[in-house]
Structures are given as structure tokens and as C-alpha cells.
Amino acid sequence: MILWSDCPIPPADPRANWLFVALTTMRKAISFLGVVLLLIGISGTIDHLFYQPFFGFILNSVNRWVIPNIDFLAGYELYANLTVAAVGAALAIGAYRTN
């Protein structure tokens, strides 16, 4: 009887290398997107509560372009920004944990 542990390790299939590279690149992209969304959500929350002068054009994009154009978010700006931050944190943590 031959056990799996007795078999020599087969050589890596060079055709499968592209899949590993694609998954690693996608994981990094999702992690980057998660961190950016987390920063945008936190910055939008700070901007809504106080005033946030740093990188306002980029980091406060949700407050300036998304929330004013969606009617049902009127009055819920703080919750919308915190939701963006939570989604960003979930993406970043999910991408990190799949390593």
C-alpha cells in the first residue's frame, strides 16, 4: 500500500504560476482598496464632525460627491461615512486573512 506521504513531491506546474501571481496581485489590490476606503470613511467622518484640511479633495470625496447626489443619505452623512470605513476595514482584513 502506497501512502500519499511516501510519494515524492511532484514538480510545480509552470502553467499554474500565472494563477498564483494573479491571486497575489488581486489580494494586494483588494487590500489597498480596503485601506483607501477606510481612510476615506474616517476622513469623511472627521470632516462631517469638525473640519479636515488634509487631502480633502481625495479623502472627502464621499462627502462632496456621493452623499449630496443620493437623496436617501441626506441626514445620514455620519452613518454613510462610518459604513464606508467599516467596508474598507472588512476588505483590508479579509485580504490579509486569506494569506
C-alpha positions in Angstrom: 0.0 0.0 0.0 1.4 3.4 -1.0 0.7 6.3 1.2 0.5 9.9 -0.1 3.2 10.9 2.3 5.5 8.3 0.7 5.2 9.8 -2.8 7.8 12.3 -3.9 6.6 15.9 -4.2 5.7 16.5 -7.8 7.4 19.4 -9.6 5.5 22.6 -9.7 3.4 23.0 -12.8 4.7 26.1 -14.6 1.2 26.7 -16.0 -0.2 27.2 -12.5 2.3 30.0 -11.7 0.1 32.6 -13.5 -2.8 31.8 -11.2 -0.6 32.3 -8.1 0.6 35.7 -9.5 -2.9 36.8 -10.4 -4.3 35.9 -7.0 -1.5 37.6 -5.1 -1.9 40.7 -7.2 -5.7 40.7 -6.7 -5.2 40.3 -2.9 -2.9 43.3 -2.8 -5.3 45.4 -4.9 -8.2 44.5 -2.6 -6.1 45.2 0.5 -5.1 48.6 -1.0 -8.7 49.4 -1.9 -9.8 48.5 1.7 -7.2 50.8 3.3 -8.2 53.7 0.9 -11.9 53.2 1.8 -11.0 53.1 5.5 -9.1 56.3 5.2 -11.9 57.9 3.1 -14.5 56.9 5.7 -12.5 58.1 8.7 -11.6 61.4 7.0 -15.3 61.9 5.9 -16.4 61.4 9.5 -13.8 63.8 10.8 -14.8 66.3 8.1 -18.5 66.0 9.0 -18.0 66.4 12.7 -15.2 69.0 12.6 -13.0 70.1 9.7 -10.4 68.0 7.9 -8.0 70.1 5.8 -5.6 67.3 4.7 -6.1 65.8 1.2 -9.7 67.0 1.3 -10.1 66.6 -2.5 -9.5 62.8 -2.3 -10.3 61.8 1.3 -13.6 63.7 1.5 -14.8 62.5 -1.9 -17.8 60.7 -0.3 -18.9 63.9 1.5 -18.5 66.1 -1.6 -19.8 63.9 -4.5 -21.6 60.8 -3.3 -23.8 61.9 -0.4 -25.2 65.1 -1.9 -26.3 63.2 -5.0 -28.1 60.3 -3.2 -31.3 61.5 -1.7 -31.8 58.8 0.9 -28.4 59.6 2.5 -29.5 63.2 3.4 -29.3 63.5 7.2 -27.3 60.2 7.5 -23.9 61.5 6.4 -22.2 60.3 9.5 -23.6 56.8 9.2 -22.6 56.7 5.5 -19.0 57.7 6.2 -18.8 55.1 9.1 -20.2 52.5 6.7 -17.6 53.3 4.1 -14.9 52.9 6.8 -16.3 49.6 8.0 -16.5 48.2 4.4 -12.9 49.3 3.9 -11.8 47.7 7.2 -13.6 44.5 6.2 -11.9 44.4 2.8 -8.4 45.0 4.2 -8.9 42.4 7.0 -10.4 39.9 4.6 -7.5 40.3 2.1 -5.0 40.0 4.9 -6.5 36.8 6.3 -6.5 35.0 3.0 -2.7 34.8 3.0 
